């Protein structure tokens, strides 16, 4: 494999946030032919090229937005008139399709209690990469989480702040205290996560939201949080609650895919 193919395979295998830019149409003189590809990472670094110069820099900027939003973009460049802001003077046109690199979705479960364990088992069955985070190492055992891909122990606020959250990340907060939930939500609410849900009663959710509103978090931002978490199916047991949570995540994923199909 060449450098581009190697980088693409590594990004897919490791779940690295990236976008793929492909030249899909050219007209007249253009720097690259149809099929030229470039892999763009979240930090703006690249492997491959779609032409270089100012035009390529614009593609990189658009690709980084695609990574953040998780939705593709179709770019149309005219390369003839620098005075009006065209990026090159080749005299041709290029059309470039930029798409997020679709990796295995991640289910980040914060809280290793009974509901967390049930979500981990069901999440793995549904094809998610399962990561469980808790500050109590005695709760994170392979016996309790046999299907987890990764188990992380430590200060929850510090660990969740370090975790790479992408548009393919689904966050399930099933912790033991609403004060902890407020701090964790504060750390992730502005992230590009596909889903953020919080376990607890309506009263607990309102208490957490009030804490965040007093800290300046807007009502619109708080609407991102699914709380109480899960579809309303009168779930009672940890397993039933896990079904309601994962069903809601599937619903959110389906709605997002439907919206993208109208692109």
C-alpha positions in Angstrom: 0.0 0.0 0.0 1.1 3.6 -0.6 1.2 6.3 2.1 -2.4 7.4 1.4 -3.8 3.9 1.6 -1.9 3.1 4.7 -3.1 6.3 6.4 -6.7 5.5 5.4 -6.6 2.0 6.8 -5.0 3.2 10.0 -7.6 5.9 10.5 -10.4 3.4 10.0 -8.9 0.8 12.3 -8.2 3.3 15.1 -11.4 5.3 14.7 -9.4 8.5 14.1 -11.4 11.6 13.2 -10.8 12.4 9.6 -12.5 13.4 6.3 -11.9 12.1 2.8 -11.8 14.7 -0.1 -12.2 13.3 -3.6 -12.0 15.1 -7.0 -15.2 14.0 -8.7 -15.3 16.3 -11.8 -13.0 18.6 -13.7 -13.5 20.9 -16.6 -10.6 22.6 -18.5 -7.2 22.9 -17.0 -7.1 21.7 -13.4 -4.2 20.6 -11.1 -5.5 17.0 -10.4 -7.6 14.5 -12.3 -10.9 12.9 -11.3 -10.3 10.4 -8.5 -7.5 12.3 -6.8 -7.9 11.9 -3.0 -6.8 13.6 0.2 -7.2 12.5 3.8 -7.7 15.4 6.2 -7.4 15.0 10.0 -9.1 17.1 12.6 -6.0 19.2 13.2 -5.7 20.1 9.5 -2.8 17.8 8.7 -3.2 15.8 5.4 -2.1 12.8 3.5 -2.5 13.0 -0.3 -3.5 16.0 -2.4 -6.3 17.5 -4.5 -4.2 20.2 -6.1 -2.3 22.2 -3.6 -2.2 26.0 -3.1 -5.1 28.2 -1.9 -7.7 25.8 -3.3 -6.5 22.9 -1.3 -6.3 25.0 1.8 -10.0 25.8 1.3 -10.8 22.1 1.0 -8.9 21.5 4.2 -11.0 24.1 6.0 -14.2 22.6 4.7 -13.0 19.1 5.6 -12.4 20.1 9.2 -16.0 21.4 9.3 -17.2 18.1 7.9 -15.4 16.3 10.7 -17.0 18.5 13.3 -20.5 18.2 11.9 -20.4 14.7 10.6 -22.1 15.6 7.4 -20.7 15.6 3.8 -20.2 18.7 1.6 -19.9 19.2 -2.2 -17.5 21.8 -3.2 -17.3 23.6 -6.6 -14.3 25.7 -7.5 -13.7 28.0 -10.4 -9.9 28.4 -10.9 -9.7 31.3 -13.2 -10.1 34.7 -11.6 -7.9 35.5 -8.6 -9.3 39.1 -8.4 -12.7 37.8 -7.5 -11.3 35.4 -5.0 -10.8 32.2 -7.1 -8.1 30.1 -5.5 -6.1 29.3 -8.7 -5.5 30.6 -12.2 -5.5 27.3 -14.1 -8.6 28.4 -16.0 -10.6 25.3 -15.2 -13.2 24.0 -12.7 -13.1 21.3 -10.1 -15.8 19.7 -8.1 -14.8 17.9 -4.9 -16.8 15.7 -2.6 -15.8 15.8 1.1 -17.2 13.1 3.4 -16.6 12.2 7.0 -14.6 9.0 7.5 -17.3 6.6 8.8 -15.7 4.6 11.6 -17.3 2.3 14.1 -19.5 4.5 16.4 -18.4 4.7 20.0 -20.6 4.3 23.0 -19.0 6.1 25.9 -20.7 4.9 29.2 -19.9 7.1 32.2 -20.8 5.0 35.2 -20.1 1.3 35.8 -23.3 0.4 37.7 -26.0 -2.0 36.7 -27.4 0.2 33.9 -24.0 0.9 32.6 -23.2 -2.8 32.5 -26.5 -3.6 30.6 -25.8 -0.7 28.1 -22.3 -2.1 27.5 -23.6 -5.5 26.6 -26.4 -4.3 24.4 -24.2 -1.6 22.8 -21.6 -4.2 21.8 -24.3 -6.4 20.3 -25.5 -3.4 18.2 -22.0 -2.9 16.8 -20.7 0.0 18.9 -17.1 0.3 20.2 -17.8 0.3 23.9 -15.8 2.4 26.4 -16.7 2.5 30.1 -15.5 5.2 32.4 -15.7 5.1 36.2 -13.7 6.5 39.2 -14.2 3.3 41.1 -11.7 0.7 39.9 -13.4 -2.1 41.8 -16.4 -1.6 39.5 -14.4 -2.0 36.3 -13.8 -5.7 36.0 -13.7 -8.0 32.9 -16.3 -10.2 34.7 -18.7 -7.3 34.9 -17.9 -5.8 31.4 -16.9 -8.8 29.3 -17.7 -7.1 26.0 -16.2 -3.6 26.7 -13.5 -2.6 24.3 -11.9 -0.2 26.8 -12.3 0.5 30.5 -11.0 3.7 32.0 -10.6 4.5 35.7 -9.7 7.8 37.2 -11.3 11.2 38.0 -14.3 11.4 35.8 -14.1 15.1 35.0 -10.4 14.8 33.9 -10.9 11.6 32.0 -13.9 12.7 30.0 -12.1 16.0 29.2 -9.2 14.0 27.7 -11.4 11.6 25.7 -11.6 12.3 22.0 -15.3 13.0 21.3 -16.3 12.9 17.6 -19.6 13.1 15.7 -19.5 9.3 16.0 -19.5 9.4 19.8 -22.6 8.6 21.8 -22.4 9.6 25.5 -24.4 7.9 28.2 -24.2 9.4 31.7 -25.4 6.9 34.2 -23.6 8.2 37.3 -24.5 8.1 41.0 -25.0 11.9 41.7 -26.6 14.9 40.0 -23.7 17.2 41.1 -21.4 14.9 39.2 -23.7 15.0 36.2 -23.6 18.8 36.1 -19.8 18.8 35.9 -19.7 16.0 33.3 -22.3 17.7 31.1 -20.4 21.0 31.3 -17.4 19.1 29.9 -19.2 17.5 26.9 -22.2 19.7 26.1 -20.3 21.8 23.5 -18.6 18.7 21.9 -19.6 17.3 18.5 -21.0 14.1 20.1 -23.9 12.6 18.2 -25.8 11.9 21.4 -25.7 13.0 25.0 -28.1 11.3 27.5 -28.4 11.5 31.3 -30.0 9.0 33.6 -32.3 10.2 36.3 -35.8 11.5 37.0 -37.2 14.7 35.5 -36.6 16.4 38.8 -32.9 15.4 38.7 -32.6 16.6 35.2 -34.2 20.0 36.0 -31.8 20.4 39.0 -28.7 19.7 36.7 -30.0 22.0 34.0 -30.6 24.8 36.5 -27.0 24.5 37.7 -25.7 24.8 34.2 -28.1 27.7 33.3 -26.7 29.6 36.3 -23.3 29.1 34.8 -24.3 30.6 31.5 -25.3 27.5 29.5 -28.2 28.4 27.1 -31.6 26.7 26.9 -30.8 25.9 23.3 -27.6 24.1 24.2 -29.3 22.2 27.0 -31.8 20.8 24.4 -29.0 18.6 23.1 -29.2 16.5 26.3 -31.7 13.6 26.4 -32.9 13.6 30.0 -34.5 11.6 31.4 -32.5 9.3 29.1 -34.2 6.7 26.9 -37.5 6.2 25.1 -40.5 6.1 27.3 -41.3 2.4 27.4 -42.0 2.1 31.1 -38.6 0.4 31.6 -37.8 -0.7 35.1 -34.9 -3.2 35.2 -31.4 -2.3 34.2 -31.8 -4.4 31.1 -35.1 -2.7 30.1 -33.6 0.7 30.7 -30.6 -0.2 28.5 -33.1 -1.2 25.8 -34.8 2.2 26.1 -31.4 4.0 25.9 -30.1 2.2 22.9 -33.4 2.5 21.1 -33.2 6.3 21.6 -29.6 6.3 20.3 -30.8 4.3 17.2 -33.6 6.8 16.7 -31.2 9.8 16.9 -28.8 8.1 14.4 -31.6 7.3 12.0 -32.9 10.9 12.1 -29.4 12.2 11.4 -28.9 9.9 8.5 -32.2 10.9 7.0 -31.3 14.6 7.3 -28.0 13.9 5.6 -29.7 12.0 2.8 -31.5 15.3 1.9 -28.1 16.9 1.4 
